[in-house]
Amino acid sequence: MRNIFILYMPPGNSEVMVHYEDTIKNKVPQERIFKYLDFNLQNRLKNVFSNRSIAVWGSRDSSANRSRFEKMQIGDDILIVEGEIIKLMGKVAAKVISPNLSCELWKNLRGESTEGWNLIYFIANPLEINLPFNEFKKIFGYKPSWNLRGFTNISDDRLEEFYDKYDDLYSILQKIKGGEKIEQKLEPEFIREKEIEKTRLETEDIDDILNNKELSEHIKMQWKLIRLGLKADSKVWIPRNDQSRIEKQFGFRDFEKQFASGIDVPVQYVENIDVVWKEEFRIHAAFEIENTTAIYSGLLRFSDLKIIAPNSPYPLFIVAPLSKKNRVFQQVKRPTFRELGFDKEVRYLAYEVVNEIDKFFDKSKKGLNVELLVGKSEKAS
């Protein structure tokens, strides 16, 4: 269960807002930070941020703040609230207690400060929210009169109630901002019914699966999606069992050592998807590559994902040859998958389209984005 921390910034506090602009919005180059950190923490931040600048914030080292700081874990959510507006949300990438780094980053605008913001946390995926804080209060059952002060966290009982119903907080806030309906997790009864359907589905087309001769095509398509993901400035993950095949055939080995903790869904539901584009603790897109007539193995993995994370905003792509397009749409429209809204959410991306995009970006190292793939793909509905 991820913790949720809230940092309150009083409106009109010019010093806090200047520091917010300097170290969160504009971020901090790594060379300014690393000279105050030990080797292990430097490596941790390199693994998360690569060579990018880092958003940093801190709190006064009071006894109350120290207690919350010690509770903070990698992957926990952080909201920054100015007055009555949620300005930004991110993930805890790491933390450190460092008076020297505090002096480097947050000098008092009116002269030298005797009290620093020594409890320092590095924020991954800082994303602008700009949503009334009252919306957050409604989700967690706080009274409208509840007022924030300084650095606080949501109690365990409220967190348990939230995670019993919902998945990822950022996805939910984005849906509220867009005027969309929030979906609750499905009941266990539906999951059991889906498992029965899953067993029935997996007995179909068994000869086709056993006699499949297209596994090499699967690996080739994985490699193309890996290359395109890197050009979209994403980190790329494929299942561990496939990584050695990619390394053997294409010499690529720059995968993360483990799928990052704190990702917005439980790792076991994502790490076996054929290709995942991600950044730090958030997913950009997920791809299942289908060669067989059966098609549905990827849809089943996506269905597990949507059951435990129904509000996930990133696109889900089934990648298959044009000759299998009708079969993909037939499977997406099965009652089990239609119940999950797959006919509206899962997108079909043809091999031929991926090949075309790969060829177009062959000489480029960047410039691609997920929106291009969404525009080139099709919905089943």
Secondary structure, DSSP 8 states (H G I E B T S, - for coil): ---EEEEEE-TT-HHHHHHHIIIIIS-B-HHHHHTTS-HHHHHHHHHHHTTS-BEEEEE---HHHHHHHHH--TT-EEEEEETTEEEEEEEEEEEEE-HHHHHHH---TTS--SS---EEEEEEEEEEEEEEHHHHHHHHT--TT----SEEE--HHHHHHHHHH-S-HHHHHHHHHTT--------HHHHHHHHHHHHHHHTTTHHHHHT---HHHHHHHHHHHHHHHHHTT-EEE--HHHHHHHHHHH------SS--TT-SS-GGGTTTSSEEEEETTEEEEEEEE--SSS-HHHHHHHHHHHHH-TT--S-EEEEE-GGGHHHHHHHHTSHHHHHTTHHHHEEEEEHHHHHHHHHHTTT-SS---HHHHHHHSEE--
